[in-house]
């Protein structure tokens, strides 16, 4: 029963990861400068989960990734939907409640991609970030589904093994019940036979004594 409860609990985080991706706008301090940024919250994921995937995503766009304790810079990334030139990607990843928060600011040669400086590129920036968020969420969901399926298979195997064991035990019990019944029947049948043999033994012993007495008379 504990294993069945466990797999139900194991599947619950998948629902959180499968949430609809929401991108919000805010300002964030990068270095000593406040920049217009985009924020994505990943429910049930750790900052480590997001950071590893995010670094890979930046490298996929040929960025030179430089990370400090709090910030990650994707230098000279190639994001054609934003610019034919390179783009600098400033980002932070933070633990937040039960999940992780990704904060991103994008800078082209024309400036920060924001409603104030480059409003025509905001949709493309959000789409680029959303592509990452959707890809990561799907990957995590798939990994957790596979892990849950493996656990389910192990539980199913345990069920099959226990059912087979019970089948063998039931067969063994039935065999033993028959043997016990036969033994009890034979035991009951042997009681009068034993008494008869005891009587026969006593009679035979008396007969032997009588024959021995006759032998002595003959001598």
Secondary structure, DSSP 8 states (H G I E B T S, - for coil): -HHHHHHHHHHHHHHHHTS---EEEEEEEETTEEEEEEEEEETT--HHHHHHHHHHHHHHTT-EEEE-SS-EEEEEE--TTT-SS-EEEEEEEEEETTEEEEEEEEEETTEE-STTT-GGGHHHHHHHHHHHHHHHHHHHHHHHHHHHHHHHHHHHHHHHHHHHHHHHHHHHHHHHHHHHHHHHHHHHHHHHHHHHHHHHHHHHHHHHHHHHHHHHHH-
